């Protein structure tokens, strides 16, 4: 996996994520970066600049230490200016209602 997210919680929880637009020689949307569960045949889900629920949406996750493994895919348009680009990705565990 490209990254592991570990949540240690004593209450039911859900997980949300967001990414900033890329900075660099030219603007590049956060949605060019996508995630999916490692080893799972599923569609890539693009990041948004707004917190978006990714785990525990239909049924909250139970209290426990839980590790989620994600793969990342960055799609760069063919005519994008060359150079260094940077973004920040945030994962936020929230208590379930």
TALINDA-V299532 format. One record per pair of residues at least 24 apart in sequence whose C-alpha atoms are under 6 Angstrom apart, sorted by the first residue. I is the first residue (numbers start at 0). GAP is how many residues later the second one is. If there is no record, write none. Layout:
# TALINDA-V299532
I&GAP + I&GAP
This chain:
# TALINDA-V299532
0&37 + 0&68 + 0&69 + 0&70 + 1&68 + 1&69 + 2&67 + 3&64 + 3&65 + 4&62 + 4&63 + 5&60 + 5&61 + 6&58 + 6&59 + 7&56 + 7&57 + 8&54 + 8&55 + 9&53 + 10&52 + 11&48 + 11&49 + 11&50 + 11&51 + 11&83 + 11&84 + 12&47 + 12&48 + 12&81 + 12&82 + 12&83 + 13&41 + 13&42 + 13&46 + 13&79 + 13&80 + 14&38 + 14&39 + 14&40 + 14&77 + 14&78 + 15&35 + 15&36 + 15&37 + 15&38 + 15&75 + 15&76 + 16&34 + 16&35 + 16&73 + 16&74 + 17&29 + 17&30 + 17&31 + 17&32 + 17&33 + 17&71 + 17&72 + 18&28 + 18&29 + 18&30 + 18&69 + 18&70 + 19&29 + 19&67 + 19&68 + 21&64 + 21&65 + 22&62 + 22&63 + 23&60 + 23&61 + 31&42 + 31&43 + 32&40 + 32&41 + 33&38 + 33&39 + 34&36 + 34&37 + 35&34 + 35&35 + 36&32 + 36&33 + 37&31 + 37&32 + 37&33
